[in-house]
Amino acid sequence: MHMHSLLVHFYNPALDKDGVLNKIVAFADPPYCHCELEFADGQSCAVYMGGKVHMKRRQFDQKSYDTVRVQVSAQQHAQAQNLAFALQDEGQAFSNRAMLASKFAYIPVPDTRKFTCCSKLCLEVLQEAGVVPHSVIAGRHTPSTLHATLNGLAQKHVGNSTVIDFLPTQSVFIREV
């Protein structure tokens, strides 16, 4: 079976000289303040503050981004990419409430598909691919907690980078405290 890779890129603003807001977000739940999901064809699915979900090709600076590789089948890849395009077409928008709800449990997660934040978007696309169970509450994950969830799996080193292979046959369970 031919496998595809989904790359989840996590932005660490430590080297960012201008991004005060990025540093504040990362301070609340270090070390990451943003994440994006890149498909095998090089298109990245993202949402930025004040914007809407979009797909575009872009480069990720290895000095500022840590990358997690998620191995999926061709069918799983297609399902994930179809959702990403659908959310773009629907105009799913960034929500401050969604971002805050990912960190603060007393803030309700938006219960509509109209709003999201970067970590919720990435996790929902990974759920659509069938690699993360739907029992995991996407709206309660920050970029850093999403990275930690994926980082809990088998790791291997490639060059100077750590690449974490997430095999779809493994189960991911989030313990609630």
PyRosetta script that sets phi, psi and omega in degrees:
from pyrosetta import init, pose_from_sequence

init()
pose = pose_from_sequence("MHMHSLLVHFYNPALDKDGVLNKIVAFADPPYCHCELEFADGQSCAVYMGGKVHMKRRQFDQKSYDTVRVQVSAQQHAQAQNLAFALQDEGQAFSNRAMLASKFAYIPVPDTRKFTCCSKLCLEVLQEAGVVPHSVIAGRHTPSTLHATLNGLAQKHVGNSTVIDFLPTQSVFIREV")
pose.set_psi(1, 131.8)
pose.set_omega(1, 179.5)
pose.set_phi(2, -77.6)
pose.set_psi(2, 126.2)
pose.set_omega(2, -179.8)
pose.set_phi(3, -100.6)
pose.set_psi(3, 148.9)
pose.set_omega(3, 174.5)
pose.set_phi(4, -116.4)
pose.set_psi(4, 159.1)
pose.set_omega(4, 175.9)
pose.set_phi(5, -111.6)
pose.set_psi(5, 134.7)
pose.set_omega(5, 165.5)
pose.set_phi(6, -104.5)
pose.set_psi(6, 130.0)
pose.set_omega(6, 179.7)
pose.set_phi(7, -107.4)
pose.set_psi(7, 122.4)
pose.set_omega(7, 177.0)
pose.set_phi(8, -102.9)
pose.set_psi(8, 116.0)
pose.set_omega(8, -177.1)
pose.set_phi(9, -100.5)
pose.set_psi(9, 130.0)
pose.set_omega(9, -178.1)
pose.set_phi(10, -115.4)
pose.set_psi(10, 122.9)
pose.set_omega(10, -176.6)
pose.set_phi(11, -90.8)
pose.set_psi(11, 124.6)
pose.set_omega(11, 175.1)
pose.set_phi(12, -107.5)
pose.set_psi(12, 114.5)
pose.set_omega(12, -174.2)
pose.set_phi(13, -81.4)
pose.set_psi(13, 14.4)
pose.set_omega(13, -176.8)
pose.set_phi(14, -54.6)
pose.set_psi(14, -36.4)
pose.set_omega(14, -178.9)
pose.set_phi(15, -92.5)
pose.set_psi(15, -1.2)
pose.set_omega(15, -177.5)
pose.set_phi(16, -77.4)
pose.set_psi(16, 113.9)
pose.set_omega(16, -178.0)
pose.set_phi(17, -83.1)
pose.set_psi(17, -21.9)
pose.set_omega(17, -174.0)
pose.set_phi(18, -109.3)
pose.set_psi(18, -20.8)
pose.set_omega(18, -171.5)
pose.set_phi(19, -82.6)
pose.set_psi(19, 73.3)
pose.set_omega(19, -179.7)
pose.set_phi(20, -59.8)
pose.set_psi(20, -44.7)
pose.set_omega(20, 179.9)
pose.set_phi(21, -62.8)
pose.set_psi(21, -40.0)
pose.set_omega(21, 176.7)
pose.set_phi(22, -58.9)
pose.set_psi(22, -41.5)
pose.set_omega(22, -180.0)
pose.set_phi(23, -67.4)
pose.set_psi(23, -36.9)
pose.set_omega(23, 178.2)
pose.set_phi(24, -65.5)
pose.set_psi(24, -44.7)
pose.set_omega(24, 179.1)
pose.set_phi(25, -62.0)
pose.set_psi(25, -44.4)
pose.set_omega(25, 179.6)
pose.set_phi(26, -66.7)
pose.set_psi(26, -33.4)
pose.set_omega(26, 178.3)
pose.set_phi(27, -63.1)
pose.set_psi(27, -36.8)
pose.set_omega(27, -179.5)
pose.set_phi(28, -66.1)
pose.set_psi(28, -31.3)
pose.set_omega(28, 178.9)
pose.set_phi(29, -154.8)
pose.set_psi(29, 80.6)
pose.set_omega(29, -172.9)
pose.set_phi(30, -68.6)
pose.set_psi(30, 157.8)
pose.set_omega(30, 4.0)
pose.set_phi(31, -101.7)
pose.set_psi(31, -4.2)
pose.set_omega(31, -170.7)
pose.set_phi(32, -99.7)
pose.set_psi(32, 151.7)
pose.set_omega(32, 177.2)
pose.set_phi(33, -123.6)
pose.set_psi(33, -6.8)
pose.set_omega(33, -176.0)
pose.set_phi(34, -158.4)
pose.set_psi(34, 152.8)
pose.set_omega(34, 173.2)
pose.set_phi(35, -145.7)
pose.set_psi(35, 154.1)
pose.set_omega(35, 177.3)
pose.set_phi(36, -141.2)
pose.set_psi(36, 155.4)
pose.set_omega(36, 179.9)
pose.set_phi(37, -115.9)
pose.set_psi(37, 123.1)
pose.set_omega(37, -178.7)
pose.set_phi(38, -105.8)
pose.set_psi(38, 132.2)
pose.set_omega(38, 179.3)
pose.set_phi(39, -88.8)
pose.set_psi(39, 167.4)
pose.set_omega(39, -176.4)
pose.set_phi(40, -60.2)
pose.set_psi(40, -25.1)
pose.set_omega(40, 179.8)
pose.set_phi(41, -85.8)
pose.set_psi(41, 5.0)
pose.set_omega(41, 177.3)
pose.set_phi(42, 90.8)
pose.set_psi(42, -4.0)
pose.set_omega(42, 177.6)
pose.set_phi(43, -81.4)
pose.set_psi(43, 137.7)
pose.set_omega(43, 179.9)
pose.set_phi(44, -110.3)
pose.set_psi(44, 137.1)
pose.set_omega(44, 177.5)
pose.set_phi(45, -101.7)
pose.set_psi(45, 125.9)
pose.set_omega(45, -176.6)
pose.set_phi(46, -151.9)
pose.set_psi(46, 165.4)
pose.set_omega(46, 169.5)
pose.set_phi(47, -142.1)
pose.set_psi(47, 135.9)
pose.set_omega(47, 179.0)
pose.set_phi(48, -115.8)
pose.set_psi(48, 158.8)
pose.set_omega(48, 178.9)
pose.set_phi(49, -54.0)
pose.set_psi(49, 127.6)
pose.set_omega(49, 179.6)
pose.set_phi(50, 83.0)
pose.set_psi(50, 1.1)
pose.set_omega(50, -176.0)
pose.set_phi(51, -118.9)
pose.set_psi(51, -168.3)
pose.set_omega(51, 179.0)
pose.set_phi(52, -122.4)
pose.set_psi(52, 161.7)
pose.set_omega(52, 177.1)
pose.set_phi(53, -57.5)
pose.set_psi(53, 134.4)
pose.set_omega(53, 179.6)
pose.set_phi(54, -145.1)
pose.set_psi(54, 157.4)
pose.set_omega(54, 176.2)
pose.set_phi(55, -116.9)
pose.set_psi(55, 130.8)
pose.set_omega(55, 176.7)
pose.set_phi(56, -160.4)
pose.set_psi(56, 158.2)
pose.set_omega(56, 174.7)
pose.set_phi(57, -86.0)
pose.set_psi(57, 136.7)
pose.set_omega(57, 178.4)
pose.set_phi(58, -157.2)
pose.set_psi(58, 168.3)
pose.set_omega(58, 178.3)
pose.set_phi(59, -105.1)
pose.set_psi(59, 150.6)
pose.set_omega(59, 178.5)
pose.set_phi(60, -119.8)
pose.set_psi(60, 120.6)
pose.set_omega(60, 179.8)
pose.set_phi(61, -69.4)
pose.set_psi(61, 117.2)
pose.set_omega(61, -176.8)
pose.set_phi(62, -64.0)
pose.set_psi(62, -17.5)
pose.set_omega(62, 178.2)
pose.set_phi(63, -75.5)
pose.set_psi(63, -25.5)
pose.set_omega(63, -175.6)
pose.set_phi(64, -112.9)
pose.set_psi(64, -14.6)
pose.set_omega(64, -177.6)
pose.set_phi(65, -117.2)
pose.set_psi(65, 134.4)
pose.set_omega(65, 168.1)
pose.set_phi(66, -100.7)
pose.set_psi(66, 141.5)
pose.set_omega(66, -173.2)
pose.set_phi(67, -121.7)
pose.set_psi(67, 135.1)
pose.set_omega(67, 174.4)
pose.set_phi(68, -113.9)
pose.set_psi(68, 125.4)
pose.set_omega(68, 178.3)
pose.set_phi(69, -96.0)
pose.set_psi(69, 126.9)
pose.set_omega(69, 179.4)
pose.set_phi(70, -112.2)
pose.set_psi(70, 115.9)
pose.set_omega(70, -179.9)
pose.set_phi(71, -82.7)
pose.set_psi(71, 128.3)
pose.set_omega(71, -180.0)
pose.set_phi(72, -138.7)
pose.set_psi(72, 161.3)
pose.set_omega(72, 174.9)
pose.set_phi(73, -75.0)
pose.set_psi(73, 168.0)
pose.set_omega(73, 177.4)
pose.set_phi(74, -59.8)
pose.set_psi(74, -39.6)
pose.set_omega(74, 179.6)
pose.set_phi(75, -66.0)
pose.set_psi(75, -43.7)
pose.set_omega(75, 179.0)
pose.set_phi(76, -63.3)
pose.set_psi(76, -40.4)
pose.set_omega(76, 178.1)
pose.set_phi(77, -61.2)
pose.set_psi(77, -45.4)
pose.set_omega(77, -179.9)
pose.set_phi(78, -62.9)
pose.set_psi(78, -41.5)
pose.set_omega(78, 179.3)
pose.set_phi(79, -61.8)
pose.set_psi(79, -44.6)
pose.set_omega(79, -180.0)
pose.set_phi(80, -64.1)
pose.set_psi(80, -45.5)
pose.set_omega(80, -178.3)
pose.set_phi(81, -67.7)
pose.set_psi(81, -36.2)
pose.set_omega(81, 176.8)
pose.set_phi(82, -61.8)
pose.set_psi(82, -41.6)
pose.set_omega(82, 177.3)
pose.set_phi(83, -63.7)
pose.set_psi(83, -44.5)
pose.set_omega(83, -179.1)
pose.set_phi(84, -58.4)
pose.set_psi(84, -45.5)
pose.set_omega(84, 178.2)
pose.set_phi(85, -65.5)
pose.set_psi(85, -37.9)
pose.set_omega(85, 179.1)
pose.set_phi(86, -63.2)
pose.set_psi(86, -42.9)
pose.set_omega(86, 179.9)
pose.set_phi(87, -66.6)
pose.set_psi(87, -35.9)
pose.set_omega(87, 174.9)
pose.set_phi(88, -63.9)
pose.set_psi(88, -47.9)
pose.set_omega(88, -179.0)
pose.set_phi(89, -62.6)
pose.set_psi(89, -34.5)
pose.set_omega(89, 179.1)
pose.set_phi(90, -76.9)
pose.set_psi(90, -12.7)
pose.set_omega(90, -179.5)
pose.set_phi(91, 74.1)
pose.set_psi(91, 33.1)
pose.set_omega(91, 179.0)
pose.set_phi(92, -56.4)
pose.set_psi(92, 129.2)
pose.set_omega(92, -171.6)
pose.set_phi(93, -108.0)
pose.set_psi(93, 153.6)
pose.set_omega(93, 172.9)
pose.set_phi(94, -64.8)
pose.set_psi(94, 143.3)
pose.set_omega(94, 179.2)
pose.set_phi(95, -132.4)
pose.set_psi(95, 125.2)
pose.set_omega(95, 174.0)
pose.set_phi(96, -59.1)
pose.set_psi(96, -38.3)
pose.set_omega(96, 178.8)
pose.set_phi(97, -62.2)
pose.set_psi(97, -42.7)
pose.set_omega(97, 178.2)
pose.set_phi(98, -62.2)
pose.set_psi(98, -41.2)
pose.set_omega(98, 179.3)
pose.set_phi(99, -64.4)
pose.set_psi(99, -46.2)
pose.set_omega(99, -179.5)
pose.set_phi(100, -67.3)
pose.set_psi(100, -37.6)
pose.set_omega(100, 179.5)
pose.set_phi(101, -64.2)
pose.set_psi(101, -26.2)
pose.set_omega(101, 179.2)
pose.set_phi(102, -66.1)
pose.set_psi(102, -24.8)
pose.set_omega(102, -178.2)
pose.set_phi(103, -106.9)
pose.set_psi(103, -36.1)
pose.set_omega(103, -171.8)
pose.set_phi(104, -111.5)
pose.set_psi(104, 110.5)
pose.set_omega(104, -172.9)
pose.set_phi(105, -63.4)
pose.set_psi(105, -23.2)
pose.set_omega(105, -178.9)
pose.set_phi(106, -78.3)
pose.set_psi(106, -9.7)
pose.set_omega(106, 176.7)
pose.set_phi(107, -94.1)
pose.set_psi(107, 122.7)
pose.set_omega(107, -179.0)
pose.set_phi(108, -66.5)
pose.set_psi(108, 140.2)
pose.set_omega(108, 175.9)
pose.set_phi(109, -71.9)
pose.set_psi(109, 134.6)
pose.set_omega(109, 175.9)
pose.set_phi(110, -55.8)
pose.set_psi(110, 128.8)
pose.set_omega(110, -174.7)
pose.set_phi(111, -95.6)
pose.set_psi(111, 24.4)
pose.set_omega(111, 179.9)
pose.set_phi(112, -125.8)
pose.set_psi(112, 155.5)
pose.set_omega(112, 179.2)
pose.set_phi(113, -78.8)
pose.set_psi(113, -3.0)
pose.set_omega(113, -177.4)
pose.set_phi(114, -73.6)
pose.set_psi(114, -22.5)
pose.set_omega(114, -171.6)
pose.set_phi(115, -128.2)
pose.set_psi(115, 149.9)
pose.set_omega(115, -179.3)
pose.set_phi(116, -158.6)
pose.set_psi(116, 180.0)
pose.set_omega(116, 167.3)
pose.set_phi(117, -139.9)
pose.set_psi(117, 173.1)
pose.set_omega(117, -170.6)
pose.set_phi(118, -59.9)
pose.set_psi(118, -45.2)
pose.set_omega(118, -176.9)
pose.set_phi(119, -70.9)
pose.set_psi(119, -37.8)
pose.set_omega(119, 176.6)
pose.set_phi(120, -63.1)
pose.set_psi(120, -43.3)
pose.set_omega(120, 178.3)
pose.set_phi(121, -59.7)
pose.set_psi(121, -51.7)
pose.set_omega(121, -178.5)
pose.set_phi(122, -60.5)
pose.set_psi(122, -43.9)
pose.set_omega(122, -178.4)
pose.set_phi(123, -66.9)
pose.set_psi(123, -39.5)
pose.set_omega(123, 178.3)
pose.set_phi(124, -65.7)
pose.set_psi(124, -35.5)
pose.set_omega(124, 177.0)
pose.set_phi(125, -68.8)
pose.set_psi(125, -40.0)
pose.set_omega(125, 175.9)
pose.set_phi(126, -64.5)
pose.set_psi(126, -35.9)
pose.set_omega(126, 175.9)
pose.set_phi(127, -65.9)
pose.set_psi(127, -40.6)
pose.set_omega(127, 178.8)
pose.set_phi(128, -61.7)
pose.set_psi(128, -33.1)
pose.set_omega(128, 177.6)
pose.set_phi(129, -74.2)
pose.set_psi(129, -11.0)
pose.set_omega(129, 178.5)
pose.set_phi(130, 82.5)
pose.set_psi(130, 16.7)
pose.set_omega(130, -178.6)
pose.set_phi(131, -100.9)
pose.set_psi(131, -13.8)
pose.set_omega(131, 174.5)
pose.set_phi(132, -127.6)
pose.set_psi(132, 129.0)
pose.set_omega(132, -177.7)
pose.set_phi(133, -62.7)
pose.set_psi(133, 149.3)
pose.set_omega(133, 177.9)
pose.set_phi(134, -69.6)
pose.set_psi(134, -11.9)
pose.set_omega(134, 176.3)
pose.set_phi(135, -70.7)
pose.set_psi(135, -17.6)
pose.set_omega(135, 175.1)
pose.set_phi(136, -76.7)
pose.set_psi(136, 125.3)
pose.set_omega(136, -176.9)
pose.set_phi(137, -82.8)
pose.set_psi(137, 105.0)
pose.set_omega(137, -175.2)
pose.set_phi(138, -60.2)
pose.set_psi(138, -36.3)
pose.set_omega(138, -177.5)
pose.set_phi(139, -71.7)
pose.set_psi(139, -3.0)
pose.set_omega(139, 179.3)
pose.set_phi(140, -110.1)
pose.set_psi(140, 17.6)
pose.set_omega(140, 179.2)
pose.set_phi(141, -115.2)
pose.set_psi(141, 129.4)
pose.set_omega(141, 170.6)
pose.set_phi(142, -88.5)
pose.set_psi(142, 170.2)
pose.set_omega(142, 173.4)
pose.set_phi(143, -54.9)
pose.set_psi(143, -40.8)
pose.set_omega(143, -178.5)
pose.set_phi(144, -67.9)
pose.set_psi(144, -39.4)
pose.set_omega(144, 178.9)
pose.set_phi(145, -73.2)
pose.set_psi(145, -31.8)
pose.set_omega(145, 174.7)
pose.set_phi(146, -64.6)
pose.set_psi(146, -44.2)
pose.set_omega(146, 177.9)
pose.set_phi(147, -60.7)
pose.set_psi(147, -44.2)
pose.set_omega(147, -180.0)
pose.set_phi(148, -62.4)
pose.set_psi(148, -38.3)
pose.set_omega(148, 178.3)
pose.set_phi(149, -61.4)
pose.set_psi(149, -48.3)
pose.set_omega(149, -179.1)
pose.set_phi(150, -71.4)
pose.set_psi(150, -33.6)
pose.set_omega(150, -178.5)
pose.set_phi(151, -69.6)
pose.set_psi(151, -15.8)
pose.set_omega(151, 179.1)
pose.set_phi(152, -72.2)
pose.set_psi(152, -1.9)
pose.set_omega(152, -178.0)
pose.set_phi(153, -102.8)
pose.set_psi(153, -178.7)
pose.set_omega(153, -176.4)
pose.set_phi(154, -55.7)
pose.set_psi(154, 135.8)
pose.set_omega(154, 178.9)
pose.set_phi(155, -115.8)
pose.set_psi(155, 152.1)
pose.set_omega(155, 168.5)
pose.set_phi(156, -145.0)
pose.set_psi(156, 151.4)
pose.set_omega(156, -177.6)
pose.set_phi(157, -99.3)
pose.set_psi(157, 134.9)
pose.set_omega(157, 177.5)
pose.set_phi(158, -128.0)
pose.set_psi(158, 110.9)
pose.set_omega(158, -177.5)
pose.set_phi(159, 60.4)
pose.set_psi(159, -130.2)
pose.set_omega(159, 179.4)
pose.set_phi(160, -90.6)
pose.set_psi(160, -0.8)
pose.set_omega(160, -175.8)
pose.set_phi(161, -104.9)
pose.set_psi(161, 153.6)
pose.set_omega(161, 170.4)
pose.set_phi(162, -99.0)
pose.set_psi(162, 124.5)
pose.set_omega(162, 177.2)
pose.set_phi(163, -113.8)
pose.set_psi(163, 126.8)
pose.set_omega(163, -179.3)
pose.set_phi(164, -104.1)
pose.set_psi(164, 117.8)
pose.set_omega(164, 177.6)
pose.set_phi(165, -88.2)
pose.set_psi(165, 125.1)
pose.set_omega(165, 178.6)
pose.set_phi(166, -107.3)
pose.set_psi(166, 110.0)
pose.set_omega(166, -177.5)
pose.set_phi(167, -90.3)
pose.set_psi(167, 128.8)
pose.set_omega(167, -175.0)
pose.set_phi(168, -64.3)
pose.set_psi(168, -11.9)
pose.set_omega(168, 178.8)
pose.set_phi(169, -83.3)
pose.set_psi(169, -12.1)
pose.set_omega(169, 178.9)
pose.set_phi(170, -86.3)
pose.set_psi(170, 151.4)
pose.set_omega(170, 177.0)
pose.set_phi(171, -99.4)
pose.set_psi(171, 146.5)
pose.set_omega(171, 176.1)
pose.set_phi(172, -117.3)
pose.set_psi(172, 125.3)
pose.set_omega(172, 178.4)
pose.set_phi(173, -122.3)
pose.set_psi(173, 131.3)
pose.set_omega(173, 176.9)
pose.set_phi(174, -102.4)
pose.set_psi(174, 122.0)
pose.set_omega(174, 179.0)
pose.set_phi(175, -84.6)
pose.set_psi(175, 131.6)
pose.set_omega(175, 175.8)
pose.set_phi(176, -93.1)
pose.set_psi(176, 136.1)
pose.set_omega(176, -178.2)
pose.set_phi(177, -98.4)
pose.dump_pdb("model.pdb")
